[in-house]
Amino acid sequence: PASQNTETKATIARKGEGSVLEQIDQGSVLKLPSSLLFENATSDAINQDMMLYIERIAKIIQKLPKRVHINVRGFTDNTPLNKTRFKSH
């Protein structure tokens, strides 16, 4: 419904500056810039606020009908990580 879409956009706008919710033929796409979630060349989330933001998105997804298909994609930067923590990127 339109009211749910408005609520979703409002939730995303509150904490996710730089995030974009797009409507496409197949549905909706939420794009989160990596700078919102991670420092460059790390795998640690930036802060607790962003973890809460992701939890809010998860709650929105949980309210969707079961027939809705969710596809999550993630990409990395090309900056090497700390070798003592990780063997490869």
Sequence and secondary structure as in RCSB ss.txt:
>XXXX:A:sequence
PASQNTETKATIARKGEGSVLEQIDQGSVLKLPSSLLFENATSDAINQDMMLYIERIAKIIQKLPKRVHINVRGF
TDNTPLNKTRFKSH
>XXXX:A:secstr
 HHHHHHHHHHHHHH TT EEEEETTEEEEE  HHHHB TT  SBS HHHHHHHHHHHHHHHHS TT        
  SS   TTT S  
